[in-house]
Amino acid sequence: MSRNRMKNSQSLHWMGVVKWVLISCVVAGLGLVYMLCKNQNLHLAAQTLTLQKQLATIEKRNKELNGDLESLKTIKRLTAKLKEVHSDLVYVNDPSVTLVLLEQNPHAFAARMGTAPKPAMSVNSTIVTSVTPAATR
């Protein structure tokens, strides 16, 4: 008879309550993890946007500098820069320059190879390059 009273009593079944408490804790934990990941994703998206803007400005500046470099490589720009710094250098393809190859001058070729000492500049030294003035052409 005591068994029937236990079966029909108003007592709580603790195992069922514990099971639902654990399920609700797992669902709450998963929701919290989802919100943290979503928040981190939003912050990373903002950082990605700023980095993309920085990359675009760097690429733009790189194109500008590349254009400046190409303009510095032109013959007119090189000759103007050489005149500006009062340099004796001349452009290789300049028609006023006569080049003598090292193979044509054996002493200069030997000095270049290191087999003969380089002579000091004197009146009798050979001219490797010569520049003719533009007015005498």
Backbone bond lengths (Angstrom), bond angles and torsions (degrees), N, CA, C in turn:
res aa  C-N    CA-C-N  psi(-1)  N-CA   C-N-CA  omega(-1)  CA-C   N-CA-C  phi
1 M - - - 1.429 - - 1.522 111.73 -
2 S 1.277 116.47 -33.58 1.457 118.92 179.69 1.532 110.96 -66.00
3 R 1.282 114.92 -25.92 1.457 118.61 178.86 1.527 111.56 -67.73
4 N 1.265 117.41 -42.37 1.449 120.57 179.95 1.520 111.32 -64.79
5 R 1.322 117.23 -35.37 1.460 119.67 178.52 1.525 110.61 -66.53
6 M 1.343 119.06 -38.28 1.461 122.77 179.30 1.526 109.78 -66.07
7 K 1.302 115.05 -36.75 1.442 118.96 -177.67 1.521 111.16 -69.87
8 N 1.271 118.37 -34.72 1.451 122.15 -177.51 1.528 112.98 -99.02
9 S 1.286 118.96 11.36 1.470 120.88 -176.98 1.520 110.05 -80.58
10 Q 1.331 117.53 167.39 1.456 124.28 -178.80 1.530 112.24 -92.61
11 S 1.271 120.08 18.28 1.475 122.66 -177.65 1.537 110.12 -73.03
12 L 1.317 115.29 148.79 1.469 121.79 178.94 1.522 109.78 -80.43
13 H 1.312 115.42 148.05 1.441 119.99 173.76 1.520 107.34 -96.47
14 W 1.297 117.78 107.93 1.473 123.82 -171.29 1.527 113.14 -65.92
15 M 1.263 117.72 -31.15 1.458 119.02 -178.36 1.526 110.90 -67.66
16 G 1.281 119.15 -38.24 1.463 122.47 176.83 1.523 111.63 -65.86
17 V 1.326 116.30 -40.58 1.470 120.91 178.74 1.520 110.22 -65.61
18 V 1.326 117.71 -43.62 1.462 121.96 179.75 1.534 109.87 -63.32
19 K 1.328 116.02 -40.36 1.464 119.19 179.10 1.522 111.11 -61.82
20 W 1.310 119.21 -44.33 1.464 121.43 -178.95 1.525 111.97 -72.12
21 V 1.310 117.86 -31.75 1.472 120.51 175.18 1.530 109.43 -65.95
22 L 1.317 117.82 -43.26 1.469 120.93 178.09 1.532 111.35 -64.55
23 I 1.322 117.63 -41.32 1.468 120.52 178.64 1.524 110.34 -62.94
24 S 1.340 116.39 -43.82 1.473 119.07 179.53 1.528 111.26 -66.27
25 C 1.340 119.03 -34.47 1.473 121.78 176.63 1.527 110.68 -66.80
26 V 1.309 117.64 -40.54 1.467 121.11 178.87 1.524 110.03 -65.15
27 V 1.341 116.99 -43.88 1.467 120.16 179.55 1.531 109.93 -64.68
28 A 1.325 118.40 -41.47 1.472 121.42 178.55 1.532 110.23 -65.09
29 G 1.320 117.34 -41.33 1.473 120.48 177.89 1.520 112.03 -63.16
30 L 1.338 116.67 -42.98 1.463 120.07 177.53 1.525 111.45 -63.80
31 G 1.318 118.07 -38.99 1.466 121.44 176.89 1.518 111.26 -63.89
32 L 1.333 117.11 -40.61 1.459 121.38 178.57 1.537 110.67 -65.30
33 V 1.319 116.69 -43.99 1.463 120.46 178.26 1.528 110.17 -63.63
34 Y 1.326 117.85 -39.72 1.462 121.51 178.03 1.531 110.83 -61.43
35 M 1.319 116.90 -44.87 1.469 120.04 -179.40 1.528 110.96 -67.14
36 L 1.330 118.07 -38.63 1.464 120.22 177.70 1.527 111.15 -63.94
37 C 1.338 116.65 -42.66 1.478 119.91 178.57 1.522 110.97 -66.02
38 K 1.329 117.44 -39.44 1.457 121.03 178.81 1.531 110.51 -64.92
39 N 1.316 117.52 -41.67 1.461 122.18 178.30 1.530 110.61 -64.02
40 Q 1.327 116.68 -43.64 1.464 120.61 178.44 1.527 110.53 -64.54
41 N 1.322 117.62 -37.48 1.453 121.83 178.32 1.534 110.80 -63.52
42 L 1.325 117.53 -40.33 1.465 120.97 177.80 1.529 111.21 -64.31
43 H 1.330 117.05 -41.93 1.474 120.43 178.13 1.524 110.81 -65.16
44 L 1.328 116.94 -40.92 1.461 119.92 178.83 1.532 111.58 -67.00
45 A 1.316 117.29 -33.41 1.465 120.28 177.32 1.532 110.20 -65.80
46 A 1.336 116.81 -39.80 1.470 119.94 177.83 1.530 110.61 -65.86
47 Q 1.323 117.01 -41.22 1.464 120.19 177.64 1.529 110.94 -64.89
48 T 1.326 117.26 -39.68 1.463 120.89 178.43 1.519 110.60 -62.82
49 L 1.317 117.06 -39.78 1.457 120.91 179.09 1.528 111.24 -63.95
50 T 1.330 117.33 -44.07 1.468 119.54 178.87 1.528 110.98 -65.92
51 L 1.324 117.29 -38.74 1.465 119.85 177.90 1.529 111.90 -67.13
52 Q 1.331 117.32 -36.20 1.456 120.01 176.34 1.529 111.16 -65.78
53 K 1.332 116.81 -37.99 1.468 120.18 176.45 1.521 110.77 -64.82
54 Q 1.338 117.03 -42.20 1.464 120.79 177.66 1.528 110.51 -62.98
55 L 1.318 117.03 -41.34 1.460 120.93 179.09 1.530 110.93 -64.23
56 A 1.323 116.89 -39.10 1.465 120.15 178.62 1.530 110.60 -65.05
57 T 1.330 117.53 -40.67 1.466 119.45 178.57 1.522 110.77 -68.07
58 I 1.320 117.21 -37.04 1.469 120.39 177.87 1.531 110.07 -65.44
59 E 1.330 117.44 -43.05 1.462 120.23 178.47 1.525 111.31 -64.53
60 K 1.333 117.02 -38.42 1.461 120.69 177.96 1.525 110.19 -63.63
61 R 1.322 116.36 -45.60 1.472 120.67 179.25 1.531 110.55 -64.83
62 N 1.327 116.70 -37.10 1.457 121.11 178.52 1.528 110.55 -63.25
63 K 1.348 117.21 -41.00 1.460 120.38 177.34 1.528 110.81 -64.53
64 E 1.344 116.54 -39.54 1.462 119.59 178.22 1.522 110.64 -63.12
65 L 1.322 116.51 -45.46 1.463 120.21 -179.61 1.525 111.11 -66.85
66 N 1.323 117.38 -35.09 1.459 120.43 177.31 1.527 110.18 -65.13
67 G 1.332 116.86 -39.76 1.459 120.41 175.81 1.522 111.74 -64.03
68 D 1.342 116.73 -41.33 1.467 120.27 176.73 1.522 110.76 -62.78
69 L 1.323 116.69 -40.53 1.466 120.33 179.18 1.522 110.97 -64.24
70 E 1.321 116.67 -42.88 1.462 119.75 178.58 1.528 110.94 -64.16
71 S 1.332 116.62 -36.80 1.462 118.39 179.20 1.522 110.88 -70.40
72 L 1.327 117.34 -29.00 1.463 119.76 177.67 1.527 111.80 -73.96
73 K 1.324 117.61 -18.08 1.457 121.09 -178.77 1.525 112.94 -84.43
74 T 1.330 118.31 -7.68 1.455 119.88 -178.48 1.523 110.09 -71.93
75 I 1.331 115.61 155.06 1.460 121.13 -176.14 1.521 110.93 -64.50
76 K 1.335 116.75 -42.92 1.463 120.13 -179.48 1.526 110.88 -60.79
77 R 1.314 115.31 -43.87 1.467 119.69 -178.31 1.533 110.51 -66.36
78 L 1.340 116.69 -40.66 1.470 120.07 179.43 1.531 111.01 -63.93
79 T 1.325 116.55 -45.73 1.466 118.43 -179.20 1.520 111.12 -66.78
80 A 1.322 117.55 -37.27 1.464 119.98 177.00 1.518 110.97 -64.25
81 K 1.335 117.01 -40.86 1.470 120.54 179.72 1.530 110.25 -67.30
82 L 1.338 118.05 -39.42 1.463 120.81 178.26 1.525 111.04 -64.88
83 K 1.337 117.20 -39.09 1.463 119.91 176.64 1.523 111.28 -67.85
84 E 1.319 115.40 -35.30 1.463 120.52 -178.74 1.528 111.65 -64.54
85 V 1.325 116.62 -39.64 1.467 120.02 -178.66 1.527 111.96 -93.60
86 H 1.330 117.48 7.11 1.467 123.55 178.33 1.525 111.43 54.87
87 S 1.332 115.75 49.66 1.451 121.33 -178.66 1.517 110.58 -93.53
88 D 1.339 116.70 150.81 1.454 122.40 176.68 1.532 111.40 -88.36
89 L 1.313 117.18 -1.90 1.458 120.52 179.61 1.513 109.71 -69.09
90 V 1.315 115.57 148.07 1.455 121.03 177.40 1.517 108.30 -128.62
91 Y 1.317 115.17 158.03 1.454 121.53 178.29 1.529 108.63 -73.02
92 V 1.301 118.96 139.73 1.462 123.15 -172.19 1.520 111.47 -63.26
93 N 1.309 118.64 -41.38 1.456 121.46 -177.15 1.531 112.64 -86.67
94 D 1.310 117.35 12.48 1.459 121.66 178.22 1.524 108.63 -65.83
95 P 1.330 119.46 129.18 1.471 120.48 -177.32 1.527 113.44 -68.91
96 S 1.328 117.90 -16.58 1.461 119.54 179.40 1.527 112.24 -83.98
97 V 1.326 118.20 3.04 1.460 122.00 -177.82 1.524 108.97 -107.11
98 T 1.338 115.71 132.56 1.450 121.80 173.92 1.517 107.76 -110.37
99 L 1.309 116.88 121.51 1.461 120.89 -178.26 1.521 109.63 -101.47
100 V 1.328 114.80 137.92 1.456 121.47 173.66 1.516 105.95 -113.13
101 L 1.308 117.17 118.86 1.460 121.43 -177.48 1.520 109.88 -70.91
102 L 1.329 115.62 152.31 1.456 120.21 -179.68 1.523 111.61 -63.94
103 E 1.337 117.28 -29.13 1.454 119.87 179.58 1.532 111.06 -68.36
104 Q 1.332 116.15 -24.75 1.454 120.23 179.65 1.528 111.54 -81.95
105 N 1.300 117.58 -19.83 1.461 122.33 179.20 1.526 107.31 -115.41
106 P 1.339 119.34 98.12 1.463 120.99 -173.42 1.518 113.35 -63.82
107 H 1.341 117.75 -34.14 1.454 119.23 -179.47 1.532 111.21 -67.51
108 A 1.329 116.78 -41.16 1.466 120.36 177.67 1.523 110.46 -66.93
109 F 1.346 117.23 -37.32 1.463 120.62 178.35 1.525 110.72 -64.93
110 A 1.341 117.31 -42.05 1.467 120.54 179.06 1.517 110.66 -67.06
111 A 1.319 117.25 -38.42 1.461 119.71 177.99 1.522 110.41 -65.70
112 R 1.321 116.92 -37.27 1.455 121.08 179.40 1.526 111.01 -66.70
113 M 1.323 116.83 -36.77 1.461 121.14 179.43 1.523 111.61 -75.46
114 G 1.307 117.55 -16.29 1.458 120.38 178.52 1.509 112.90 92.30
115 T 1.322 119.20 8.99 1.461 121.03 -179.56 1.522 112.13 -88.33
116 A 1.296 117.19 -16.95 1.467 119.95 179.09 1.519 108.09 -131.91
117 P 1.323 117.33 146.73 1.466 118.65 179.26 1.526 109.69 -67.99
118 K 1.310 115.42 146.96 1.451 120.24 178.76 1.527 107.89 -76.63
119 P 1.326 117.34 127.66 1.461 118.92 -179.18 1.518 110.60 -74.49
120 A 1.325 114.15 151.25 1.458 119.49 175.51 1.525 107.70 -73.46
121 M 1.295 117.10 153.40 1.455 120.30 -179.90 1.524 109.30 -66.66
122 S 1.292 115.58 125.30 1.454 120.64 177.75 1.523 108.43 -139.44
123 V 1.290 115.32 -178.80 1.454 120.01 -179.00 1.518 110.90 -67.94
124 N 1.329 117.84 -31.55 1.458 121.78 -175.63 1.535 113.34 -90.28
125 S 1.335 118.49 2.69 1.463 119.46 -177.17 1.525 110.01 -72.94
126 T 1.341 114.66 151.13 1.461 119.75 -177.96 1.520 110.10 -78.48
127 I 1.291 116.76 148.10 1.459 122.73 -179.99 1.523 107.48 -91.72
128 V 1.307 115.41 125.18 1.451 119.69 179.67 1.525 109.47 -86.17
129 T 1.320 118.01 -40.94 1.464 121.37 175.73 1.517 107.56 -128.98
130 S 1.286 115.27 150.89 1.453 118.77 175.16 1.519 108.60 -138.00
131 V 1.299 116.03 142.27 1.443 121.94 -179.12 1.521 107.05 -113.48
132 T 1.322 116.07 123.65 1.459 119.80 175.87 1.507 107.82 -96.63
133 P 1.288 118.02 135.62 1.467 119.84 179.17 1.517 110.52 -62.02
134 A 1.290 116.50 149.19 1.469 121.98 -176.90 1.524 110.43 -68.08
135 A 1.353 117.92 -26.92 1.460 120.56 -176.23 1.518 111.30 -73.45
136 T 1.343 118.77 -26.66 1.465 121.41 -176.08 1.505 112.55 -88.25
137 R 1.317 119.57 -4.38 1.459 121.19 -178.91 1.452 112.42 -69.63
